[in-house]
């Protein structure tokens, strides 16, 4: 690759990162300052407090986003992939499966993931609401149309998800460049009007503000978090863009624009404190309100799209890691971030987002809910990062404690401040998280109980084959592929076939899919063929949690291993399990019933692994838990 081509591809990736990675944090100026100075917080609007708050925001962006995420956490990649799921897999790999830390780390990771889901519900609601609330500034009589218009925008946004973002995705970068340019220009104009606001760059004003206001400052800290929302997205999207474009986009475009705009809004409030009802839309005067509403709505839709796509990606990873049942996953594009679409997740998320919009009704009220989701995910990320840098990178203990301990202190301070909003919206993401955590842990535990049951009753495969070929059954033409779990013995489908049909195919393949705790497995490591004698084979397939499950493609890869498959002469035998809840063992009855319901509604293995339906034979078996 030429140096010129590298530069152009880096520029293109940086532009794309501005559009997709930073939409969430980029729309925070819409509502952050007006929420902080909301009368219910009791914080007086004066120059001293403005300097303190803007200083807190600036140094929060510097410490949390620039230092923690862009400098430290981006280094903790799982083969180039980021995000809480990838980090959890990396942390679990850094300790043994039998370590006392294995389950707590898994629990922290799953909790962080559920909080990310809470964040992905609130982001579309608060971003679009915050943008359309600009209409109130233009014409106060339009206030009653804000919620209906927000609902209309969200309905359109979720309705077009099945088409992917391949068509409109190319506009995300230019639109967000325009957005950040507008933020910077408005900021500079208002800084010139009140240059005293530049004192906020001195951290002394942040410390002085906290020391003088104490409890009120602690309350305000819960709203300062709003300026940091979306930091997790830059880590989650690392696999799509790489570290360098994400860092370039942050330091060259996003951070300067955000810093200038927050300073500008602070300057505006010093000279025109009456604009506190919505300082963002007052920055250039009345002539600019409607253009800003249009531009901010576009930015909010892009921010929402990024979190929706992130939810699809996170769900796919959770399915692969055994935390959620199989769902229908549709591929919409090969090149864009919104390359997959999960219908069940899309419509469930829309329902919850609409409940949030209608229930809370304004960005101010939603802000309390936002803080807890964001800070809880931040804390989970910091906690898992410690185990990665200590037990995987083997850095000195003092350095690990110093690096992550500092950020953990900041995370806990922000989370504690956010919990003050527990009764004013903070309960919402926690409730969502509790529901999702229950679902994930129930599914994981239920599958473990099923495997344990199958293991107890398993007939060792090799011993069975030895006894079977003492007096072999009649062999018929073709290949039979039996899907077999990692801990299974002889597949039930094979036993049923022998019992009822009294025949065995001339070639028999036992196929086992194994998921590694890494995002991708190289093609040359995905297939392992073990001959078992008598033209029988064990075929092990290895996938990462972000790999595409495609059994026909795997069979084509077997050619070089000496196994050639002709699809029209191949039959797939799959055992369909019917789970029966038995009182007094396994999980609590309500969890067992929940697991049974999820099992019944899970997508079939044939559909999930893209096996042609006309080549599948399903045989049922009952499993007690």
C-alpha positions in Angstrom: 0.0 0.0 0.0 1.4 3.4 -0.9 1.9 6.2 1.6 -0.6 8.3 -0.3 -3.2 5.5 -0.2 -2.6 5.0 3.6 -3.2 8.7 4.2 -6.4 8.7 2.1 -7.8 5.6 3.9 -6.8 7.1 7.3 -8.6 10.3 6.3 -11.7 8.4 5.2 -11.8 6.3 8.4 -11.4 9.4 10.5 -14.3 11.1 8.7 -16.4 7.9 9.2 -15.4 7.8 12.9 -16.6 11.4 13.4 -19.9 10.4 11.9 -20.6 7.2 13.7 -18.4 7.0 16.9 -18.9 10.5 18.2 -22.6 11.2 17.4 -23.7 10.5 21.0 -21.1 12.7 22.8 -21.4 15.2 20.1 -25.1 15.9 20.8 -24.5 16.4 24.6 -24.2 20.2 24.3 -27.9 20.2 23.4 -29.0 19.6 27.0 -26.1 19.5 29.4 -25.8 23.1 30.7 -29.6 23.7 30.9 -29.9 20.5 32.9 -27.1 21.4 35.3 -28.7 24.8 36.1 -32.2 23.4 36.3 -33.9 25.2 39.3 -34.5 21.8 41.0 -30.8 21.4 41.6 -30.6 24.7 43.5 -27.5 25.9 41.8 -27.4 29.7 41.4 -26.6 31.0 37.9 -23.6 33.3 38.4 -20.1 33.8 37.0 -18.3 31.8 39.7 -20.6 28.8 39.3 -20.4 29.0 35.5 -16.6 29.0 35.6 -16.7 26.0 38.0 -19.2 24.0 36.0 -17.5 24.6 32.6 -14.1 23.8 34.2 -15.6 20.5 35.5 -16.9 19.7 32.0 -13.6 20.5 30.3 -11.5 18.5 32.7 -14.0 15.7 32.7 -13.6 15.4 28.9 -9.9 15.5 29.4 -9.6 13.0 32.2 -12.4 10.5 31.3 -12.5 10.6 27.5 -9.0 11.7 26.5 -6.9 9.9 29.2 -9.1 7.0 30.2 -10.7 5.9 27.0 -8.6 7.3 24.2 -5.3 6.7 25.8 -5.7 3.7 28.2 -8.8 1.6 27.3 -8.3 1.7 23.6 -5.1 -0.3 24.2 -7.1 -3.2 25.7 -8.3 -4.6 22.4 -9.3 -8.2 21.9 -7.6 -8.9 18.5 -8.5 -5.4 17.4 -12.1 -5.5 18.8 -13.4 -3.3 21.6 -16.5 -2.9 23.7 -17.6 -4.3 27.0 -18.2 -7.9 25.7 -14.8 -8.0 24.0 -13.2 -6.6 27.2 -15.1 -9.2 29.4 -13.8 -12.0 27.2 -10.3 -10.6 27.5 -10.6 -10.4 31.3 -12.0 -13.9 31.5 -9.1 -15.2 29.5 -6.6 -13.5 31.8 -7.8 -15.7 34.7 -8.4 -19.5 34.7 -11.9 -20.9 34.4 -11.6 -22.3 37.9 -10.4 -19.0 39.4 -12.6 -17.4 42.1 -12.6 -14.3 39.9 -14.1 -16.0 36.9 -17.8 -15.6 37.8 -17.5 -12.1 39.4 -15.8 -10.9 36.2 -18.5 -12.4 34.0 -21.1 -10.8 36.2 -19.5 -7.4 36.0 -19.1 -7.7 32.3 -22.8 -8.8 31.8 -23.9 -5.9 34.1 -21.9 -3.4 32.1 -23.5 -4.8 28.9 -27.0 -4.4 30.3 -26.2 -0.8 31.3 -25.0 -0.3 27.7 -28.4 -1.5 26.6 -30.0 1.1 29.0 -27.8 3.8 27.4 -28.8 2.7 23.9 -32.5 3.2 24.9 -32.0 6.6 26.4 -29.7 8.0 23.7 -32.3 8.1 20.9 -34.9 9.4 23.3 -32.9 12.2 24.9 -31.0 13.2 21.7 -34.1 13.6 19.5 -36.1 15.2 22.2 -33.2 17.7 22.9 -33.0 18.6 19.3 -36.7 19.1 18.7 -37.1 21.1 21.9 -35.4 23.9 20.0 -38.9 24.5 18.5 -40.0 25.9 21.9 -37.3 28.5 21.6 -38.4 29.5 18.1 -42.1 29.6 18.9 -43.2 28.8 22.5 -46.6 27.7 21.3 -45.0 24.7 19.6 -44.2 23.1 22.9 -47.1 20.6 22.7 -45.8 19.2 19.4 -42.3 18.3 20.7 -43.2 14.8 21.9 -45.4 13.9 18.9 -42.7 15.0 16.5 -40.0 13.1 18.5 -42.2 10.0 18.3 -42.6 10.5 14.5 -38.8 10.8 13.9 -38.1 7.7 16.0 -40.8 5.6 14.3 -39.2 6.5 10.9 -35.7 5.8 12.2 -36.5 2.3 13.5 -38.7 1.5 10.5 -35.8 1.9 8.1 -33.4 -0.2 10.1 -34.1 -3.3 8.0 -32.6 -1.6 5.0 -29.3 -0.9 6.7 -27.2 2.2 6.6 -25.3 1.5 3.4 -27.2 4.2 1.5 -27.3 7.0 4.0 -24.2 6.0 6.0 -21.8 7.8 3.7 -23.5 11.1 4.7 -23.0 10.6 8.5 -19.4 11.9 8.4 -20.0 15.1 6.4 -23.1 15.9 8.4 -21.3 15.5 11.7 -18.3 17.5 10.4 -20.8 20.3 9.7 -22.3 19.8 13.2 -18.9 20.0 15.0 -17.9 23.0 12.8 -21.2 24.7 13.9 -20.4 23.9 17.6 -16.9 25.4 17.3 -18.0 28.5 15.5 -20.8 29.2 17.9 -18.5 28.7 20.8 -15.8 31.1 19.4 -18.4 33.8 18.8 -19.7 33.6 22.4 -16.2 33.4 23.9 -15.3 36.6 22.1 -18.3 38.2 23.8 -17.3 37.0 27.2 -13.5 36.1 27.3 -13.7 35.8 31.1 -15.0 32.2 30.5 -11.5 31.2 29.4 -10.6 31.1 33.1 -12.5 27.8 33.2 -9.5 26.1 31.5 -7.8 26.5 34.8 -8.7 23.4 37.0 -8.5 25.7 40.1 -12.0 26.9 39.3 -13.4 23.3 39.3 -11.8 22.5 42.7 -12.9 25.9 44.1 -16.5 25.3 42.9 -16.6 21.8 44.5 -15.1 23.0 47.8 -17.4 26.0 48.1 -20.6 24.4 47.1 -20.0 20.8 48.4 -23.4 19.0 48.4 -24.9 21.2 45.6 -21.7 20.6 43.6 -22.1 16.9 44.2 -25.6 17.1 42.8 -24.4 19.1 39.8 -21.7 16.4 39.2 -24.6 14.0 38.4 -25.6 16.3 35.5 -22.0 17.0 34.4 -21.9 13.3 33.4 -24.2 14.2 30.5 -21.2 15.9 28.8 -19.3 12.5 28.9 -22.1 10.3 27.4 -20.9 8.3 24.4 -17.4 7.7 25.7 -18.1 4.0 25.7 -19.1 4.1 22.0 -15.6 5.0 20.9 -14.3 1.9 22.6 -17.1 -0.3 21.3 -16.5 0.8 17.7 -12.7 0.3 17.7 -13.1 -2.9 15.6 -14.8 -1.0 12.8 -12.3 1.9 12.5 -9.1 1.1 14.4 -7.4 3.1 17.2 -5.7 5.7 15.0 -8.8 7.1 13.2 -10.7 7.2 16.5 -7.9 9.1 18.2 -7.4 11.5 15.3 -11.1 12.2 15.2 -11.2 13.0 18.9 -8.1 15.2 19.3 -8.4 17.0 15.9 -12.1 17.6 15.6 -14.4 16.4 18.4 -12.7 17.5 21.6 -11.8 21.0 20.3 -15.4 21.6 19.0 -17.0 20.4 22.3 -14.6 22.4 24.5 -15.2 25.6 22.4 -19.0 25.1 22.5 -19.2 24.5 26.3 -17.0 27.5 26.9 -19.2 29.5 24.4 -22.4 28.5 26.2 -20.8 29.5 29.5 -19.8 32.9 28.0 -23.4 33.3 26.7 -24.9 32.7 30.1 -22.5 35.2 31.7 -23.6 37.9 29.4 -27.3 36.7 28.9 -28.4 34.7 31.9 -32.0 34.9 30.7 -31.1 32.3 28.0 -30.8 29.5 30.6 -34.0 27.9 29.4 -32.1 26.6 26.4 -28.7 28.1 26.0 -27.7 25.9 23.0 -30.4 27.4 20.7 -29.8 31.0 21.9 -26.1 31.0 20.8 -26.5 32.9 17.5 -29.8 34.7 18.1 -33.4 34.0 16.9 -32.5 33.8 13.2 -30.5 30.6 13.7 -33.0 28.6 15.8 -34.8 26.8 13.0 -31.6 25.9 11.0 -30.1 24.6 14.3 -33.2 22.5 15.0 -32.8 20.9 11.6 -29.1 20.3 11.9 -29.3 19.1 15.6 -32.2 16.7 14.6 -29.9 15.2 11.9 -27.1 14.9 14.4 -29.4 13.3 16.9 -30.7 10.8 14.4 -27.0 9.9 13.5 -26.2 9.5 17.2 -29.3 7.3 17.7 -28.3 5.2 14.6 -24.9 4.5 16.1 -26.4 3.2 19.4 -29.0 1.1 17.6 -26.3 -0.5 15.4 -24.2 -1.0 18.6 -27.1 -2.8 20.2 -27.4 -5.2 17.2 -23.7 -5.9 17.4 -23.7 -6.4 21.2 -26.7 -8.8 20.9 -24.9 -10.9 18.3 -21.9 -11.2 20.6 -24.1 -12.1 23.6 -25.8 -14.9 21.5 -22.4 -16.3 20.5 -21.1 -16.1 24.1 -24.2 -18.1 25.3 -25.9 -15.2 27.1 -29.0 -14.9 24.9 -31.0 -17.3 22.9 -30.5 -17.5 19.1 -32.3 -14.8 17.2 -32.8 -14.0 13.5 -29.8 -12.0 12.3 -30.1 -10.3 8.9 -27.2 -8.9 7.0 -27.9 -5.6 5.3 -24.4 -4.5 4.1 -20.9 -5.7 4.0 -19.1 -2.4 4.5 -21.1 -0.2 6.9 -21.4 -0.3 10.7 -25.1 -1.1 10.4 -24.3 -4.3 8.6 -26.6 -6.5 10.7 -30.3 -6.1 11.6 -32.0 -8.1 14.4 -35.8 -7.6 14.0 -36.7 -8.7 17.6 -34.2 -6.3 19.2 -35.2 -3.4 16.8 -38.9 -3.5 17.7 -38.4 -4.2 21.4 -36.0 -1.3 21.6 -38.4 1.0 19.8 -41.2 0.1 22.3 -38.9 0.9 25.3 -37.6 4.2 23.7 -41.2 5.3 23.0 -42.1 4.5 26.6 -39.2 6.7 27.8 -40.2 9.6 25.5 -43.8 9.5 26.5 -43.2 8.8 30.2 -40.5 11.4 30.8 -41.6 13.9 28.2 -38.5 16.1 28.1 -34.7 15.9 27.9 -34.4 17.5 31.3 -36.3 14.6 33.0 -34.5 12.0 30.9 -31.1 13.4 32.0 -31.4 11.8 35.4 -31.9 8.4 33.9 -29.0 8.9 31.5 -26.3 9.4 34.1 -26.6 6.1 36.0 -26.5 4.0 32.8 -23.4 5.8 31.5 -21.4 5.8 34.8 -22.3 2.2 35.6 -20.9 1.1 32.2 -17.8 3.2 32.8 -17.2 1.6 36.2 -17.5 -1.9 34.7 -15.0 -1.0 32.0 -12.5 0.3 34.5 -12.9 -2.8 36.7 -12.3 -5.2 33.8 -9.4 -3.2 32.5 -7.5 -3.8 35.7 -7.6 -7.5 35.3 -6.5 -7.2 31.7 -3.5 -5.0 32.4 -2.5 -6.9 35.5 -3.0 -10.6 34.6 -2.8 -10.5 30.8 -0.2 -7.7 30.3 1.5 -8.6 33.6 2.2 -4.9 34.5 3.4 -4.1 38.0 0.7 -4.1 40.6 1.4 -0.6 41.8 1.1 0.7 38.2 -2.2 -1.2 37.6 -3.7 0.0 40.9 -2.5 3.6 40.2 -3.9 3.8 36.7 -7.2 2.0 37.2 -7.6 3.2 40.8 -7.6 6.8 39.8 -10.2 6.3 37.1 -12.3 4.1 39.4 -12.4 6.9 42.0 -13.7 9.3 39.3 -16.2 6.7 38.0 -17.5 6.0 41.6 -17.8 9.8 42.3 -19.8 10.3 39.1 -21.9 7.2 39.7 -22.6 8.2 43.3 -23.7 11.7 42.1 -26.0 10.1 39.5 -27.7 7.9 42.1 -29.2 11.1 43.7 -31.5 11.0 40.6 -32.6 7.5 41.5 -36.2 8.5 42.1 -36.2 11.0 39.3 -35.5 8.7 36.4 -32.4 6.9 37.6 -34.5 3.8 38.4 -35.3 3.4 34.7 -32.0 2.1 33.3 -31.4 0.1 36.5 -34.8 -1.6 36.0 -34.0 -2.3 32.4 -30.6 -3.6 33.4 -32.1 -5.8 36.1 -34.5 -7.4 33.6 -31.8 -8.0 31.0 -29.3 -9.3 33.6 -32.0 -11.8 34.8 -32.7 -12.9 31.3 -29.0 -13.3 30.4 -28.0 -15.2 33.6 -31.2 -17.4 33.4 -30.3 -18.3 29.8 -26.7 -19.1 30.7 -27.6 -21.1 33.8 -30.4 -22.9 32.0 -28.0 -24.0 29.2 -25.5 -25.2 31.8 -28.2 -27.4 33.4 -29.2 -28.8 30.0 -25.5 -29.6 29.3 -25.1 -31.2 32.7 -28.2 -33.4 32.1 -27.0 -34.4 28.7 -23.5 -35.1 30.1 -24.9 -37.4 32.9 -26.8 -39.5 30.3 -24.2 -39.3 27.5 -22.9 -42.4 25.9 -19.2 -42.0 25.0 -19.0 -41.7 21.2 -15.8 -43.7 20.4 -16.9 -46.6 22.6 -20.3 -46.6 21.0 -18.9 -46.7 17.5 -16.6 -49.6 18.4 -19.5 -51.7 19.6 -21.7 -50.5 16.7 -19.3 -51.9 14.1 -18.9 -55.3 15.7 -22.2 -56.1 13.9 -22.6 -53.0 11.6 -26.0 -51.9 10.4 -26.7 -51.5 6.7 -24.9 -48.5 5.1 -26.9 -46.3 2.7 -25.6 -43.8 0.1 -24.9 -40.2 1.1 -23.4 -38.2 4.0 -25.1 -37.7 7.4 -24.0 -34.8 9.5 -25.1 -34.9 13.2 -24.9 -31.7 15.2 -23.3 -32.5 18.5 -22.7 -30.3 21.6 -19.2 -29.9 23.2 -20.1 -32.2 26.1 -22.5 -34.5 24.3 -21.8 -38.2 23.7 -23.7 -40.0 21.0 -26.2 -37.5 19.4 -29.8 -38.5 20.2 -30.6 -38.0 16.5 -28.2 -40.9 15.6 -29.7 -43.2 18.2 -33.3 -42.4 16.9 -32.2 -42.9 13.3 -30.6 -46.4 14.1 -33.6 -47.4 16.3 -36.3 -46.5 13.8 -34.6 -46.7 10.4 -32.0 -49.5 11.2 -29.5 -47.9 8.7 -26.3 -45.8 8.7 -25.1 -43.5 6.0 -21.9 -44.5 4.1 -20.2 -41.4 5.6 -21.0 -40.0 9.1 -19.8 -36.7 10.3 -20.3 -35.4 13.9 -20.2 -31.6 13.8 -19.4 -29.6 17.0 -19.4 -25.8 17.0 -17.1 -24.2 19.7 -17.1 -20.5 20.5 -13.8 -19.0 21.6 -13.6 -16.0 23.9 -12.1 -13.8 21.1 -13.8 -11.9 18.3 -12.6 -13.7 15.2 -10.9 -17.0 14.5 -8.7 -17.1 11.4 -10.0 -19.2 8.5 -7.1 -21.7 8.7 -8.0 -22.4 12.4 -11.8 -22.7 12.0 -11.9 -26.3 10.9 -10.5 -29.4 12.5 -11.2 -32.9 11.1 -10.6 -36.0 13.3 -11.1 -39.5 11.7 -12.9 -41.9 13.9 -12.7 -45.0 11.6 -15.3 -46.8 9.5 -15.7 -43.6 7.4 -16.9 -41.6 10.5 -15.4 -38.2 11.3 -15.5 -35.6 14.1 -15.6 -32.1 12.6 -14.8 -29.3 15.1 -15.7 -25.8 14.0 -14.2 -22.8 15.9 -15.9 -19.4 15.8 -15.1 -16.1 17.5 -18.0 -14.2 19.1 -18.2 -11.8 16.2 -17.8 -14.5 13.4 -20.5 -15.2 11.0 -22.1 -18.7 11.7 -22.3 -20.3 8.2 -22.0 -24.1 8.1 -22.3 -24.5 4.3 -19.2 -22.2 4.0 -17.4 -24.4 6.6 -18.1 -27.5 4.6 -16.6 -25.9 1.6 -13.4 -25.2 3.7 -13.2 -29.0 4.4 -12.1 -29.7 0.9 -8.5 -29.1 1.8 -8.8 -31.4 4.8 -9.8 -34.3 2.6 -13.6 -34.1 3.2 -15.5 -33.1 0.1 -19.2 -32.5 0.5 -21.9 -32.6 -2.1 -24.8 -30.6 -0.6 -27.5 -32.6 -2.5 -26.2 -35.8 -1.1 -25.8 -34.5 2.5 -28.4 -34.7 5.2 -28.2 -32.8 8.5 -29.7 -34.5 11.6 -30.5 -32.1 14.4 -31.8 -32.9 17.8 -34.6 -30.5 18.9 -34.7 -30.3 22.7 -37.9 -30.0 24.6 -37.1 -28.6 28.1 -39.1 -29.9 31.0 -39.0 -28.0 34.3 -38.8 -30.5 37.3 -39.7 -29.0 40.7 -37.0 -29.2 43.4 -33.9 -29.1 41.2 -32.1 -26.7 39.0 -33.2 -23.1 39.3 -36.2 -21.4 41.0 -39.5 -22.4 39.3 -40.1 -18.9 37.8 -36.6 -18.9 36.3 -37.1 -22.4 34.8 -40.3 -21.3 33.2 -38.6 -18.2 31.8 -35.8 -20.4 30.4 -38.3 -22.8 28.9 -40.2 -19.9 27.2 -36.9 -18.5 25.8 -35.9 -22.0 24.6 -39.2 -22.5 22.7 -38.9 -19.1 21.0 -35.2 -19.4 20.2 -34.3 -19.6 16.5 -33.6 -23.2 15.3 -30.0 -24.3 15.0 -30.6 -25.0 11.3 -31.7 -21.4 10.6 -29.0 -19.8 12.8 -26.2 -21.8 11.1 -27.7 -21.1 7.6 -28.2 -24.8 6.9 -30.5 -25.3 3.8 -33.9 -26.2 5.2 -34.5 -28.9 2.6 -31.4 -30.8 3.9 -32.5 -30.9 7.6 -34.1 -33.7 9.5 -35.1 -32.8 13.1 -35.7 -35.4 15.8 -37.1 -34.5 19.2 -35.8 -35.3 22.7 -36.9 -34.3 26.2 -34.4 -32.8 28.7 -35.3 -32.3 32.4 -33.8 -29.4 34.4 
